[in-house]
């Protein structure tokens, strides 16, 4: 019988089998670790996240990163492999709007992890968003794109502030293990 969510080793196997580039795999690991760490801290304060789902979706969220519309292709691939919950998170991760804290869920955790990781390390919101802005502007984006990114940053900062109040520490301290 197939397990409900692929474990970390199975995710790594799937990523390698899919020929996902090593730098993308390192990014997926960092997003996974960030999301699981935040979810674990929140679970200690009354939440009940399925951390196996968070781990699997975090590990696989960029499985098709080198493809156009990687979130759709990755979600379709992971669904075909028999993991529909992970597939839903993968499809949502690029343009996700966070849920209110009272209905915060596994998708929120993975997407938050992705917004806090640059390449293969946790860098926090400011550095990650500046990286996104720089990348988009290098391609010649319009001012509306920058405005939309900064609006998402503002929403994410507010969410982080609420999470930090819940867990009693900053995400930076949590990620450093302080």
Secondary structure, DSSP 4 states (H G I P E B T S, - for coil): ---SS--HHHHHHHHHHTT--HHHHHHHHHHHHHHHHHHHHHHTTT----HHHHHHHHHHTTTTTTSTTHHHHHHHHHHHTT-HHHHHHHHHTTS--PPPGGG--HHHHHHHHHHHEETTEE--HHHHHHHHHHHHHHTT--HHHHHHHHHHHHHHHHHHHHHHHHHTS-HHHHHHT-
